[in-house]
Amino acid sequence: MAEINQEDILHLLSQRLASFANPELEITPETNLITQLAIDSIKLLNLIMELEDHFDISIPLNALTDVLTVRDLANLIYRIMSDSK
């Protein structure tokens, strides 16, 4: 697989998260997952499982405690991918 960077991850997340959003809401790196997208625990777990499958990583649930925005989630995924090399 080609080297993936944080911008690629942000783009993929924005596309995936659009399904949770009101069509008028533009998903940006600063979009809040809970307040703006209303992602509850079930949606979050489904999203995490999809991301784990897509990126072939394991995201520890305790790592999600500091994740508030799309950028936070992208940074977490990038960090996990970098650490697993």
Buried (B, 14 or more C-beta within 10 A) or exposed (E): EEEEEBEEBBEBBBEBBBEBBEEEEEBEBEBEBEEBBEBEEEBBEEBBEEBBEEBEBEBEEEBBEEBBBBBBBBBBBBEBBEEEE
